[in-house]
Amino acid sequence: MSRRASDAQDAELAVDDVVELLVGPVAHGGHCVARHQGRVVFVRHALPGERVYARVTEARKGSFARADAVDVLDPADGRVVAPCQHFGPGGCGGCDFQHASAELQWDLKATVVAEQLRRLGGVDRRVELESLPGDGFGWRTRVRWGSDGTVVGPRVYRSSQLVPVTTQAPCLIAAPGLTEAGSAVSGTVGDIVLTAADDGSVLLTPPGTAAPTVLETVFGRRFEVAADGFWQVHAGAPEALVDAVLDYLPGLAGRHAWDLYGGVGLFAAFLADAGAGVDCVEADRSAADHARRNLASLAGATVHTGQVERVIGGLDAPNVVVLDPPRSGAGRAVCEAIAAAGPSTVVYVACDPAALGRDTAILRAAGYELSGLRAFDAFPQTHHVECVARFQLQG
């Protein structure tokens, strides 16, 4: 039996305690910050300015706690009823903000990006989110769900427990056909990948099997990619990001570019189309093999397989650099190696605001200043956001 707020006032917080909280600002990670007797509590399913009862889900003695808002006493403007039956306290961890209107979600994400840039990167910049096509649902073309032989679906937040996704209780952010394909799986144990390909087909990759190759189209150019390989999961994201990158890099004809963490060659293809010579570097061997085939018709593009920090020391110096690192960011070694190569412009595609903030500080220390930033809502209903940042060499 849980303790209500009045019973827990003078005690160390414990799991299942229910406390009254005045919710503070949004924080990176899909929660808001509140305080209970001075102790930080990260609250999910709440919004800034709300007064809520929250059930403690994790408590570290002498440290922060985590909680779920289970009763909203004073709702914020912009709060809506979440449409997915899997969303809410104790539910699926795939979405963070279904209880907020689209406009409020954009404000929350913009606030996080600006805060991370200011706190970690030392840059004070106003941020506005740009939406992508669609209504914020049915956008996710690739999902990795678990299966125990009977139940198939994502996992409960910070848990290994599976959320049963069925046609009667679908995942609302999954692209059409994925819920149905997942519901048809039986007898499989482990993680499965479901892919809604550009041609309308839906593919299942069971655990321990080689993924099939699918074709994706961006501005009329075809790209082959493994069904379980990296590709932007929002159908509208590849074209939006290519547009943003090229907009920050005018006059590429005759210049030399690096495309780092190049994946299957998405950015490299359009850099080469614009007249640049391109070195595309990708560590994943399967993705690099796909990149070679995708770029085979472009004489100015060369693909290198290997860790970015190990490969770039042997490349010709670039005029411009595009990098699209994993969620952890590029890091000090890569950022400093880029700066040492002396490109005039670095365009950084980032899926994590904290990593972008940290790498911004490193690039600024090396003489590059943030001169442009666009932020895209490429992951509606979640806390994730995709940014394209331009850094230019000063002096």
C-alpha positions in Angstrom: 0.0 0.0 0.0 1.5 3.4 -1.0 1.9 6.3 1.4 0.1 9.5 0.5 1.9 12.8 0.5 1.2 13.7 4.1 2.6 10.4 5.3 5.9 10.8 3.5 6.7 14.4 4.4 9.4 13.6 6.9 10.6 10.3 5.5 13.1 9.3 2.8 11.2 8.8 -0.4 10.5 5.2 -1.3 9.1 3.5 -4.4 5.2 3.7 -4.5 5.1 6.8 -2.3 2.6 9.3 -3.6 3.6 12.9 -3.2 2.1 16.3 -4.2 4.5 18.2 -6.5 4.5 21.6 -8.2 6.1 20.7 -11.5 8.9 22.8 -12.8 10.7 23.1 -16.2 11.0 20.4 -18.8 14.3 18.6 -18.8 16.1 16.5 -21.4 14.8 13.0 -21.4 11.0 13.3 -21.6 10.3 14.4 -18.0 9.9 17.6 -16.0 11.8 18.6 -12.9 10.1 19.0 -9.5 11.3 19.2 -5.9 10.1 17.4 -2.8 11.6 18.9 0.4 14.5 20.1 -1.7 15.1 16.8 -3.4 15.0 16.6 -7.2 12.2 14.5 -8.7 12.1 13.8 -12.4 8.4 13.5 -13.2 6.9 11.9 -16.4 3.4 12.5 -17.7 3.4 16.0 -16.2 3.8 19.4 -17.7 5.6 22.6 -16.5 3.5 24.6 -14.0 1.1 21.7 -13.1 0.3 20.6 -9.6 0.1 16.8 -9.5 0.1 13.8 -7.3 3.0 11.6 -8.4 3.9 8.1 -7.6 7.6 7.4 -6.9 9.0 4.8 -9.3 12.6 5.0 -8.4 14.4 6.5 -5.4 18.1 6.7 -4.7 19.0 7.4 -1.1 20.4 10.9 -0.9 20.0 11.5 -4.6 17.2 12.2 -7.1 14.0 10.3 -7.5 11.8 9.4 -10.5 8.0 9.6 -10.5 4.9 9.3 -12.6 2.1 11.9 -12.4 -1.0 9.8 -11.5 -3.4 12.7 -10.7 -3.3 16.2 -12.2 -4.7 18.7 -9.8 -4.0 21.9 -11.8 -3.6 21.1 -15.6 -1.4 23.2 -17.8 -2.7 24.9 -20.9 -2.0 22.6 -23.8 -2.6 19.4 -21.9 -4.6 16.9 -24.0 -6.0 13.4 -23.5 -3.4 11.0 -24.8 -5.0 8.9 -27.6 -2.9 5.8 -27.2 -4.1 3.2 -24.6 -0.5 2.2 -23.9 0.5 5.7 -22.9 0.6 6.7 -19.2 2.0 5.7 -15.8 3.5 2.2 -15.9 2.9 2.0 -19.7 5.0 2.1 -22.8 8.3 4.0 -22.8 8.2 4.8 -26.5 6.3 8.1 -26.2 6.9 10.9 -23.7 4.5 13.8 -24.7 1.2 12.4 -25.9 -0.4 14.4 -23.1 0.7 17.7 -24.7 -0.6 19.4 -27.8 1.6 19.5 -30.9 2.4 23.2 -30.3 3.3 22.6 -26.7 5.5 19.6 -27.7 7.4 21.9 -30.0 7.8 24.5 -27.3 9.1 21.8 -24.8 11.6 20.4 -27.3 12.8 23.9 -28.3 13.3 24.7 -24.7 15.4 21.6 -24.1 17.6 22.3 -27.2 18.2 25.9 -26.2 19.0 24.9 -22.6 21.5 22.2 -23.6 23.2 24.6 -26.0 23.4 27.2 -23.3 24.5 25.0 -20.4 26.8 22.6 -22.3 27.8 24.6 -25.3 28.0 28.2 -24.0 25.7 29.4 -26.7 22.5 31.5 -26.0 20.3 30.9 -29.0 16.5 31.0 -29.6 15.2 27.7 -31.0 12.1 27.0 -33.0 10.9 23.6 -34.0 9.9 22.8 -37.6 7.2 20.1 -38.1 7.5 17.4 -40.7 4.6 16.1 -42.9 1.8 14.2 -41.1 -0.3 14.6 -38.0 2.2 13.3 -35.5 1.1 9.7 -35.7 1.8 6.7 -37.9 5.3 8.2 -38.8 7.7 5.6 -37.4 8.7 3.3 -40.3 11.1 1.2 -38.3 10.4 -0.4 -34.9 12.4 -2.8 -32.7 10.0 -4.7 -30.5 10.4 -7.5 -28.1 8.7 -10.9 -28.4 8.3 -13.6 -25.7 6.6 -16.0 -28.0 3.1 -14.7 -27.2 3.3 -10.9 -26.5 4.9 -8.6 -29.1 5.6 -4.9 -28.5 7.8 -2.2 -27.1 8.8 -2.2 -23.4 7.5 -0.4 -20.4 9.6 2.6 -19.5 12.8 1.6 -17.8 11.7 -2.1 -17.7 12.1 -5.3 -19.7 8.4 -5.9 -19.5 6.7 -6.0 -22.9 3.7 -3.9 -23.8 1.2 -6.1 -25.8 0.6 -4.4 -29.2 -2.3 -5.8 -31.1 -4.7 -4.6 -33.8 -7.2 -3.8 -31.1 -4.6 -1.9 -29.1 -2.1 -0.6 -31.8 1.0 1.4 -31.5 -0.2 4.8 -32.8 3.2 6.1 -33.9 4.1 3.0 -35.9 3.6 3.3 -39.7 0.7 1.5 -41.2 1.1 -2.2 -41.4 3.7 -2.6 -38.6 1.2 -3.3 -35.8 -0.5 -5.9 -38.0 2.8 -7.5 -38.9 3.8 -7.6 -35.2 0.5 -9.1 -34.2 1.0 -11.9 -36.6 4.3 -13.0 -35.0 4.0 -16.1 -32.9 6.6 -18.5 -31.3 9.5 -16.0 -31.7 11.5 -15.0 -28.7 13.8 -12.0 -28.8 13.9 -8.6 -30.5 12.3 -8.3 -33.9 12.6 -5.5 -36.4 9.6 -4.4 -38.4 10.2 -2.1 -41.4 7.7 -0.2 -43.5 9.6 0.2 -46.8 9.3 3.1 -49.2 7.5 0.8 -51.8 4.7 0.0 -49.3 6.0 -3.4 -48.3 6.3 -4.4 -44.6 9.2 -6.6 -43.6 9.9 -8.6 -40.5 13.5 -9.4 -39.4 13.4 -12.1 -36.7 16.3 -12.3 -34.1 19.5 -13.9 -35.4 18.6 -13.6 -39.1 20.1 -11.5 -41.9 18.0 -8.5 -42.6 16.7 -8.1 -46.2 17.6 -5.0 -48.2 15.0 -2.3 -48.9 15.0 0.6 -51.2 14.3 4.2 -50.1 13.7 7.2 -52.3 14.9 10.7 -51.5 14.4 13.4 -54.1 14.1 10.8 -56.8 17.4 9.1 -55.9 17.2 5.4 -54.7 19.1 4.2 -51.7 19.5 0.6 -50.6 19.6 0.0 -46.9 19.3 -3.1 -44.6 15.8 -3.4 -43.2 17.4 -3.3 -39.7 20.1 -0.7 -40.6 20.2 3.0 -39.8 17.8 5.2 -41.8 15.7 8.1 -40.6 12.6 6.6 -39.2 10.2 9.5 -40.1 9.3 9.2 -43.7 9.7 13.0 -44.2 13.0 13.3 -42.4 15.6 12.4 -45.1 14.4 15.1 -47.5 14.1 17.7 -44.8 17.6 17.0 -43.5 19.2 16.9 -47.0 17.5 20.2 -47.7 18.9 21.8 -44.5 22.4 20.5 -45.1 22.6 21.7 -48.6 21.1 25.1 -47.7 24.0 25.5 -45.3 26.6 24.6 -48.0 26.1 26.7 -51.1 28.7 26.7 -53.9 29.9 23.1 -53.5 31.2 22.7 -57.0 34.9 21.9 -57.1 35.2 21.7 -53.3 36.1 18.7 -51.2 33.8 17.4 -48.5 33.9 14.8 -45.7 30.7 13.0 -44.9 31.4 11.4 -41.5 29.2 8.6 -40.0 27.9 8.5 -43.5 25.7 5.5 -43.2 24.5 4.3 -46.6 25.6 7.5 -48.3 22.5 9.8 -48.0 24.3 13.1 -47.6 27.4 12.0 -49.7 25.1 11.4 -52.7 23.7 14.9 -52.7 27.0 16.6 -51.9 28.5 14.8 -54.9 25.4 15.8 -57.0 26.2 19.4 -56.1 29.7 19.0 -57.6 31.8 18.2 -54.5 34.4 15.5 -54.2 33.3 13.5 -51.2 35.0 11.1 -48.7 32.3 9.1 -47.0 33.4 7.4 -43.8 31.3 4.7 -42.1 32.3 2.2 -39.5 29.4 -0.3 -40.0 30.6 -2.7 -42.8 27.1 -3.5 -44.0 26.1 0.2 -44.3 29.4 1.0 -46.0 28.9 -1.8 -48.6 25.4 -0.3 -49.3 27.0 3.1 -49.6 29.4 1.9 -52.2 26.5 0.6 -54.3 24.4 3.7 -53.7 27.3 6.0 -54.7 28.7 3.9 -57.5 27.4 6.2 -60.3 29.1 9.3 -58.7 32.7 9.5 -59.7 33.5 12.1 -57.1 32.4 10.0 -54.1 34.7 7.5 -52.2 33.5 5.3 -49.3 35.9 4.4 -46.5 35.1 1.7 -44.0 36.3 2.2 -40.4 36.1 4.2 -37.3 35.9 7.9 -38.1 38.7 8.9 -35.8 41.0 6.4 -37.3 40.2 7.1 -41.0 40.1 10.8 -41.3 43.8 11.3 -40.5 44.6 9.7 -43.9 42.2 11.8 -46.0 42.8 14.9 -48.0 41.9 18.1 -46.1 38.2 19.1 -46.6 36.7 22.5 -47.4 33.5 21.4 -45.7 32.5 18.6 -43.3 29.1 17.0 -42.8 28.7 14.7 -39.8 25.8 12.7 -38.5 27.1 10.9 -35.4 25.2 8.4 -33.2 23.2 9.6 -30.2 26.4 9.8 -28.1 27.8 12.5 -30.4 31.1 12.8 -32.2 33.2 13.5 -29.1 36.4 15.3 -28.4 38.8 13.3 -30.6 36.7 13.6 -33.7 35.7 17.2 -33.2 39.3 18.2 -32.6 40.5 16.2 -35.6 37.9 18.0 -37.8 39.0 21.4 -36.5 42.7 20.5 -37.2 41.8 19.7 -40.8 40.6 23.3 -41.1 37.3 23.2 -43.1 35.6 26.6 -43.4 32.2 25.1 -42.5 31.0 22.1 -40.4 27.4 21.0 -40.7 26.5 18.8 -37.7 23.3 16.6 -37.9 22.4 15.8 -34.3 19.7 13.5 -32.8 20.6 14.4 -29.2 20.7 18.0 -27.8 23.0 17.1 -25.0 25.6 15.6 -27.3 25.3 18.6 -29.6 25.8 20.9 -26.7 29.0 19.1 -25.6 30.4 19.0 -29.1 29.5 22.7 -29.6 31.8 23.6 -26.7 34.6 21.6 -28.3 34.2 23.1 -31.7 34.0 26.6 -30.3 37.2 26.1 -28.3 38.8 25.1 -31.6 37.7 28.3 -33.4 34.3 27.5 -34.8 31.1 29.4 -33.9 27.6 28.2 -34.3 26.2 30.3 -37.2 23.0 28.4 -38.0 20.6 26.0 -36.4 17.4 24.3 -37.5 15.5 21.9 -35.3 13.0 19.3 -36.7 10.2 17.4 -34.9 11.3 14.1 -36.6 10.0 12.1 -33.6 6.5 13.4 -32.7 5.1 12.4 -29.3 8.6 11.6 -28.0 11.3 13.9 -26.4 13.7 13.3 -29.3 14.5 16.0 -31.8 16.7 16.2 -34.9 18.9 19.3 -35.3 21.1 20.6 -38.1 23.8 23.0 -36.9 26.2 25.0 -39.0 29.6 25.9 -37.5 31.9 28.4 -39.3 35.7 28.9 -38.8 36.3 32.4 -37.3 39.2 34.7 -38.2 
